[in-house]
Amino acid sequence: MPPIDRRRVVPAFALLFVLYQGAEGIGGRLLGQFWIQAAFMVAMLAVAWPVGRWLGFRGYDAYALEWRKAAPAWLAGGLVLALLTKYVAVCVGLALNVYSARAHAVMPGPVSFLTSIPWALLVTFVPSVAEDLLTRGFLWRAIRVRWAGAWTFVLASTVLYVLNHVYRLGQGPAEWAMLFCFGVAYATAVARTGSLWAAIGLHWGWNLANVLMADILPYDTVSPMCSALLSGGAHLMMLGLMFAVPVSYELDETEADPA
């Protein structure tokens, strides 16, 4: 692989960052149009491929998004784990009065629920991949830094992930702590597997569960602070489970040391 021209790293990241933030900043907050939000997200994922080529890679492998043999297992395993963890977290929250079951909630019929799943899968998958690519894959592979230990990468990725939520930082320390726990869990998934697909599975599964729970177990949040801490704790549980998974890849000059 040819050496990287490091002068390209900053403009490459800046372009992806602007497209990602444009989804909420312009599409959501300024114009209030979902289709514009979606267009920004899709545009970011589309632009990421030529940006990867510009940085000297084949394309999406610049973000550890190559489709290896283990990729389906990492994606599906992370997805199922996050869905189950979210369900358990909500049940615990209901028991502790962090949440309250929504009174007189109208449960959808089986056909209605099943037909809504493809839409839920799509609208949660695209943003999850986009953010993982920006805050984890780019640092892990695109900048070609050999991190001084995997936790250096995990910490850098986590800080970037927290700061990337620019519109939620005003919600206070509980929100910051929750985002930090999210970032550590997802970045560790990358460091353990050498692939972005494991992190996408966890991230996508959690976001998908947030949508599906509205139909499966509708609830209202009684304590936003406790809810944030409960979600953060759930991600620390998933983080612990990631260490039960053996490191399953070999290092090369573009990857960091495993956690």
C-alpha positions in Angstrom: 0.0 0.0 0.0 1.5 3.4 -0.9 2.3 5.8 1.9 -0.4 8.3 2.8 -0.2 12.0 2.0 -1.1 13.2 5.5 -2.1 16.6 4.1 -5.2 14.9 2.8 -6.4 13.5 6.2 -7.7 16.8 7.6 -9.8 17.9 4.5 -11.1 14.3 4.1 -12.3 14.2 7.7 -13.7 17.8 7.5 -15.8 16.9 4.4 -17.3 13.8 6.1 -17.9 15.7 9.3 -19.7 18.6 7.5 -21.9 16.2 5.7 -22.7 14.2 8.8 -23.5 17.3 10.9 -25.4 18.8 8.0 -28.1 16.2 8.5 -29.2 17.4 11.9 -28.0 21.0 11.7 -29.4 21.9 8.3 -31.9 19.1 7.5 -33.3 18.8 11.0 -32.9 22.0 13.0 -32.8 24.6 10.3 -35.2 23.2 7.7 -37.1 20.6 9.7 -37.2 18.2 6.7 -36.6 14.5 7.2 -35.8 13.9 3.5 -33.0 16.5 3.7 -31.6 14.8 6.8 -31.6 11.5 5.0 -30.0 13.0 1.9 -27.1 14.3 3.9 -26.6 10.9 5.5 -26.7 9.0 2.2 -24.5 11.6 0.6 -21.9 11.1 3.4 -21.8 7.4 2.9 -21.6 7.8 -0.9 -18.8 10.4 -0.6 -16.9 8.2 1.8 -16.0 5.7 -0.9 -14.1 8.2 -3.2 -12.6 9.8 -0.1 -11.2 6.4 0.8 -9.8 6.1 -2.7 -8.3 9.6 -2.4 -6.5 8.5 0.8 -4.9 5.6 -0.9 -7.3 2.7 -0.1 -9.6 0.7 -2.3 -12.7 2.5 -0.9 -14.6 1.6 2.2 -11.6 -0.4 3.6 -10.3 3.0 4.6 -12.7 2.7 7.5 -12.3 -1.0 8.2 -15.5 -1.7 6.4 -14.3 -4.4 4.1 -16.6 -7.4 4.0 -14.5 -10.1 5.6 -15.6 -13.7 6.3 -16.5 -12.8 9.9 -18.3 -9.6 9.1 -21.8 -11.1 9.0 -21.3 -12.7 12.4 -20.0 -9.5 13.9 -22.9 -7.5 12.5 -25.6 -10.0 13.5 -24.0 -10.7 16.9 -23.7 -7.1 17.8 -27.3 -6.4 16.6 -28.8 -9.2 18.7 -26.8 -8.3 21.8 -27.8 -4.6 21.7 -31.5 -5.4 21.1 -31.6 -7.8 24.1 -29.6 -5.4 26.3 -31.9 -2.5 25.5 -35.0 -4.6 26.3 -33.4 -5.6 29.7 -32.4 -2.0 30.4 -36.0 -0.9 29.8 -37.4 -3.6 32.1 -35.0 -2.7 34.8 -35.9 1.0 34.3 -39.6 0.2 34.7 -38.9 -1.7 37.9 -36.9 1.2 39.3 -39.4 3.8 38.2 -36.9 5.4 35.8 -39.6 4.7 33.2 -43.3 4.3 33.4 -45.4 2.2 31.2 -47.4 4.3 28.9 -51.0 4.3 29.9 -53.6 3.4 27.2 -50.9 2.7 24.6 -52.4 1.3 21.4 -50.4 -1.8 20.5 -50.0 -2.3 16.7 -51.4 -5.4 15.1 -49.0 -8.1 13.9 -49.2 -7.0 10.3 -48.7 -3.4 11.1 -45.7 -4.1 13.3 -44.0 -6.4 10.8 -44.5 -4.0 7.9 -42.9 -1.2 10.0 -39.7 -3.2 10.6 -38.1 -2.7 7.2 -38.4 1.1 7.6 -37.1 1.0 11.1 -34.1 -1.1 9.9 -33.3 1.4 7.2 -33.7 4.7 9.2 -31.5 3.4 12.0 -28.9 1.6 9.9 -27.7 4.5 7.8 -27.1 7.0 10.6 -25.4 4.3 12.7 -23.0 3.4 9.9 -22.3 7.1 9.1 -21.3 7.9 12.7 -19.3 4.8 13.2 -17.4 5.5 10.0 -16.6 9.0 11.1 -15.8 8.5 14.8 -14.2 5.0 14.7 -13.4 3.7 11.3 -11.6 6.9 10.2 -9.4 6.9 13.2 -8.7 3.2 13.2 -7.7 2.8 9.5 -7.9 6.0 7.4 -5.3 8.1 9.2 -2.8 5.1 9.3 -1.7 5.7 12.8 -0.2 2.8 14.7 -1.8 3.5 18.1 0.4 3.1 21.2 -1.9 0.4 22.6 -5.6 -0.2 21.8 -6.8 1.9 24.7 -5.2 5.0 23.1 -7.4 4.4 20.1 -10.5 3.7 22.3 -10.0 6.9 24.3 -9.4 9.1 21.2 -12.4 7.6 19.4 -14.6 7.9 22.5 -13.7 11.6 22.9 -14.4 12.2 19.2 -17.7 10.4 19.5 -18.8 12.5 22.5 -17.8 15.8 20.8 -19.6 14.7 17.6 -22.9 15.0 19.5 -22.7 18.8 19.4 -26.4 19.3 19.8 -26.6 17.1 22.9 -23.7 18.4 24.9 -25.8 21.1 26.5 -27.9 18.4 28.3 -25.3 18.1 31.0 -22.9 15.6 32.7 -25.3 12.6 32.7 -25.6 12.8 29.0 -21.8 13.1 28.6 -21.3 10.1 30.8 -23.8 8.1 28.8 -22.2 9.1 25.5 -18.7 8.2 26.9 -19.9 4.7 27.8 -21.4 4.3 24.4 -18.2 5.4 22.7 -16.0 3.1 24.8 -18.2 0.0 24.1 -18.3 0.7 20.3 -14.6 1.6 20.0 -13.6 -1.5 21.9 -15.6 -3.6 19.5 -13.4 -2.2 16.7 -10.2 -2.8 18.7 -11.1 -6.4 19.5 -12.1 -7.4 16.0 -10.2 -5.0 13.7 -13.5 -4.5 11.9 -16.1 -1.7 12.0 -18.9 -4.2 11.5 -18.9 -5.3 15.2 -19.4 -1.7 16.3 -22.1 -1.1 13.7 -23.9 -4.2 15.0 -24.0 -2.8 18.5 -24.7 0.8 17.5 -27.4 -0.1 15.0 -29.0 -2.6 17.4 -29.3 0.0 20.1 -30.8 2.6 17.8 -33.1 0.0 16.3 -34.3 -1.0 19.7 -35.1 2.6 20.5 -37.5 2.6 17.6 -39.0 -0.9 18.1 -39.6 -0.4 21.9 -42.1 2.2 21.1 -44.3 -0.6 19.7 -43.2 -3.5 21.9 -43.1 -1.9 25.3 -44.2 1.8 25.1 -42.9 3.8 28.0 -42.3 7.4 29.2 -39.1 8.6 30.8 -39.7 9.7 34.4 -36.0 10.6 35.2 -33.9 11.6 32.2 -30.7 11.6 34.3 -31.3 8.1 35.6 -32.3 7.0 32.1 -29.0 8.3 30.7 -27.0 6.5 33.5 -29.0 3.3 32.9 -28.2 3.3 29.2 -24.6 4.0 29.9 -24.5 1.1 32.4 -26.1 -1.2 29.7 -23.2 -0.3 27.4 -20.6 -1.1 30.1 -22.2 -4.5 30.3 -21.8 -5.0 26.5 -18.3 -3.7 26.9 -17.6 -6.5 29.4 -19.0 -9.1 27.0 -16.7 -7.8 24.3 -13.7 -9.0 26.4 -15.1 -12.5 26.4 -14.6 -12.6 22.6 -11.1 -13.6 21.6 -9.2 -11.2 19.4 -9.8 -12.5 15.9 -7.6 -10.7 13.5 -3.9 -10.2 12.7 -2.3 -6.8 12.8 -0.9 -5.1 9.7 0.7 -1.7 9.3 -2.7 0.1 9.2 -4.2 -1.4 12.3 -3.7 -0.9 16.1 -2.7 -3.3 18.8 -5.7 -5.3 20.0 -7.3 -4.6 23.3 
